[in-house]
Amino acid sequence: MKVKSSIERGAEYLCTKLGDVVTAIEQVAVVKGLAMWEVERKISAGIRKRLIVSERQLVSLQPSAAGA
């Protein structure tokens, strides 16, 4: 089941849980009404790690147009 989410595949976000920039891969589940996303984090040159986080933990790096 997919939920409508403001997260976009392939976009970069700040993951508040990790304190690091991650790339959204795809929505993989819904837990308690929240979309869970598989994200990829670059650890060092050529090494990447994938993990699952809640959409609530992803903050857009782009300034919002609504605030302008």
Secondary structure, 3 states (H helix, E strand, C coil): CCCCCCCCCCCEEEECCCCEEEEEEEEEEEECCEEEEEEEEEEECCEEEEEEEEHHHEEECCCCCCCC
